[in-house]
Amino acid sequence: MKNFIEKSEVKAMATLFRAKSSTDLLIARTKKVLVSRDGQGTLDVAITVLISIVLGALILAGLYLIINGTVLPTITQKIKDMFNYSN
């Protein structure tokens, strides 16, 4: 019986040691990930691309409004005047 208790104690201590080692390893890896600055440039690039897309869309919308509101009616009128032979 004494032998059984000693073996149980050894197994329990080994299990606790493995659990503590695993926990320490997990804590070390977590600290490393939290302190790491890897991927910081990726966020900057993503924000830059997003800003570029939004600004490009605004510029295209502005050009579309200018061309449809000002340029096309003027051009259309000038073309009609050019081919108006009755005057």
N, C-alpha and C positions, 0 to 999 in steps of 0.2 A: 504494500500500500504506500509506503514511504517513497518507493521508486516511482510509482505512478504520480504522486504529488510533485516530486522533483521534475519529472518530465513535463508535467502540465505547466509548472512554473517557467521552465525553460521555453516552452512553446509560447506561453503568454508574453514573456519578455521579448522573444524574437518577433512576435507579431507587433508588439508595441514599438519596437525599434524600427521595423519596416514602415509602420504607419507614420512614425515621427520623421523618418528619412523622406518618405513620399511627401509629407506636408512641408518639410523644409525645402524640398526641390520645387514644389508648387509655388511656395512663397517667393523663392528666388526667381523663378521664371516670370511670375506676375510682376515683381519689381522691375525686372529687366524690360518687360513689355511696356510698362507705364513710364519708364524713364527714357525709353528709346525714342528717337526722333525720326525713325524711318517712316516714309510715306508722307512726310510733311510737304515735300515738293509736289506730290500728286494732288493734294488739295488746292494748292496755289494754281496749278495748271487747270484744274477743273473749274475754278472760279473765273480764271481768265477766259477760258473757252465760253463759258456761260455769258459773261459780259460781252464778248465779241459777237455772239449770236444775237443777243438782245439789241445791241447797237446797230448791227447790220440790218436787222428787221426794221428798226425805226428809220434808218436811212432809206431803205427801199420803200417803205410806206410813204415817207415824205416825198421822194422822187415821183412815186406813182400819183400822189395828189397834185404835185406841181405840173406834171406832164398832162394829166387828164383835165385839170382845171384851167390851165393857162396856155400851154403849148399846142395841144391838139385842136382846140376850137380856132385858134389863130391860123394854124396851118390849113385847116379845113376851109376856112373863109378865104384865104389867099388862093387856094386851089380852085375854088368855085369862081372867084374873080378872074383867074387866069383863063378859064374855059368859058367864060360868059362873053360870047361874041356879039350879043345883041346891042351892047353899048357902043 
